[in-house]
Every structure is written in structure tokens, then in C-alpha cells.
Amino acid sequence: MKIIKTKSNLFDPIISSNKYVGHIKENERTVEVEPSLYASDADPSNSLNGQICGYELSLHKHDDIVDETSENIPFIVELINKQPIIQLKTHIDKLDCEIKQSYRLFIRAYDCANNNERRYSERASLIITIDDVNEFAPIFTHKNYLFKLHQDQNCLSCRVEAIDDDCSNIDNRVCDYQIQTSNVPFSIGSNGSISITTPLMNDTYEFDVVAIDCYPSSSDNDTKKISEPAKVTIKIIKSCKPTITDDYPTKSTIHADHTHIFDTLHVDICEETCAVENIIGTVTLDSNGIDSGCNLEQCSSINREYVLIPKDIDFNQAPQSRYMSFDGIKQTSIIQKKDFSGQLKNDFTIRMWMKHADEENDEKENIFCKTDE
């Protein structure tokens, strides 16, 4: 008589779906899975072969691919009251959406048969997404902002910027900005642009702004996270035209050989709008009358003046002997030593007044003044 032994574990477990989607928040430990995760086995339910003993997670779908070690997978499937629950492994503190936002895994069920007879279901895909928790408040790109505006200029380029590092905020944007300082003539838009609301009267304005994120806080659904304030300084450059002011008298009497006439000069060069490379001063001698010119009474101090040829009080009645005729080449006027020794100091001035007739016999008067060092 021949006895044939038949294999008792005839059927593979069947998993409820070929695709699952899971979600878990950063601050939670249990994954919510859709559709519901379960498996069944056609073997007799009163035997170990017909019961589901567990679920296995892997990084690959096919058995012929050597799986990475399960330590790279932060999840494990626990059977609680015979219901499969995907949980975070006990040694992992929490997930971080800012580091990794999702896991692509595969899951399969296995029955309770002995290892050499154990059967497995087909692998189904499992994508677990880490849902962001509003952990971070916005941060300004600068702690201080400085804007310079010309008087009556619009504030078109005045804009502050903050970013939000929460992973669900893909473009790091924030949803609103607010000015915390009261009674300033500015407003701020949701994109950080600053506008002028009333005419600007002061030279400088300073105020604080804050940024507000786009998502409610996990601890209070009605509260959004607010950044630390950033300081904004707006400096007004008033319209300016370069001016020169001088306290020096319009007319002055010179009592010395040298005098400073620009010491009291003040030049407003409009530093904010004008870069001055050089300032040039021009002095024009005012010759108002025949006896002015060199200011004949003040060419030098009286105690240092030598009168070489006296000027007649009534020059029109001067004797003919006092007249001199010059051709500009040969004639000279000799000064007697009794009148002048001929010794000059380092600084000296020679001045002369003369009256003569031109080619048309019109009388002309000239003043000559020469200074040397």
C-alpha cells in the first residue's frame, strides 16, 4: 500500500489592494492608510496556514532584488487585535518633513505556517507622505532695511522679504506683513511692498515690520506663526541746489599786503545728490572810477610808502617841466637818491597815475599798479 503525503499550505494570502496611500504628521507615530489594509487566506481558517501572522515592508517589489536592510525603513507593521497598524519604530524620535517628505515602500502579508512552509501575498505599493506641522515662524532675509527716497519720490523699490522653512510651503512664501509701529505714514502689502500713505514731513522714519505665515499653528488652529520684527529705516533726501554764502563784507579795506577773503565762505554742496570734485573761486577787481583800481590809498601802509614823484594838487595847472614824454623804449625817469635809497624789501608795490592824450587828442587817464615778491 502506497501513501502520498499532500502539502497542507495550499494558498498564498491575498492582500486587499495593490496600492496604498499613507499619511503621518511629523509629530505623530501612526500612519493612516487608505484603503484599509488587511489580507485573507483560502486555507482553512482553523489552521495556522489560513491565518495572517504579519506584514512585511520592503524597498523593492521583486524577490530577486536583494532588499536593503530594514533598518533603512523607519516604519513597522504591528498586529493589534489582529488589525495591521503601521507605526513609527520605537527607537525613532520623530519624522522631519524638512529632511524627507515621503517614503515609497512595498508591503506584503504572510500566513502563520512554519518558515519552510510560509506563504506570502503579492507585494502592493505603499507611499507614505509626511504631513508638515507648522514648526517654523517666518524669518526676514535681513534684520535691518534701509531705503533712501528723494523728496516727492514714490516708494516703488521699498520692499522687505521673509521666508518660511516649513516643508509644506514649497516656495517658502509668507502670506502677510504688518507694520507694528503706530502713527507712521506708510502701509505694507502682502508681498512686503511698502507704500507712502501721507506726505512725508520728516528727514528719517523708523518702524518695525513682522511677517505672518500661511498656515495655522498645530497647537492652535486659529493662530498663525509670526516672525521676529525687522527694522525699516526710510531716509528722505530733500531737494537741494548747491549754494554759496559768505559773511565777508561786500566792500572792504585792505590794510596789509596779504589778506584771506574766502575764510568766511560756506558752500552747501548737497552731499546726498552731488559728488563735488573741485571748487574754483574767481576774484574780479572792481574798477569804479579813475582813482580806484588798485585802491590807491591802500596799496601799502603809510609808514612804508615812498612818494617818488609828487602828484600835483591841481594837475591841470602843472608846469611844462613836470610833463614827461615817453616812447616806451629809451626814455626813463630818474629818482633822486635823496627821495629813495633804492633798497626794496622782499614785498613791494609800485603804483602810478598818469594822464595823457591819445591819437585823437582825447585825454585819457590810467592807473598802474605792480606788486612783486
Beta strands, then each sheet from edge to edge (+ up, - down):
strand 1: 14-15
strand 2: 19-25
strand 3: 32-34
strand 4: 39-40
strand 5: 52-58
strand 6: 75-80
strand 7: 83-88
strand 8: 102-111
strand 9: 124-131
strand 10: 139-140
strand 11: 144-150
strand 12: 162-163
strand 13: 176-179
strand 14: 186-188
strand 15: 194-196
strand 16: 204-216
strand 17: 224-226
strand 18: 230-237
strand 19: 243-246
strand 20: 265-268
strand 21: 348-357
strand 22: 363-372
sheet 1: 1+ 4-
sheet 2: 3+ 2- 9- 8+ 5-
sheet 3: 6+ 7-
sheet 4: 10+ 12-
sheet 5: 11+ 18+ 16- 13+
sheet 6: 11+ 18+ 16- 17+
sheet 7: 14+ 15-
sheet 8: 19+ 20-
sheet 9: 21+ 22-
end
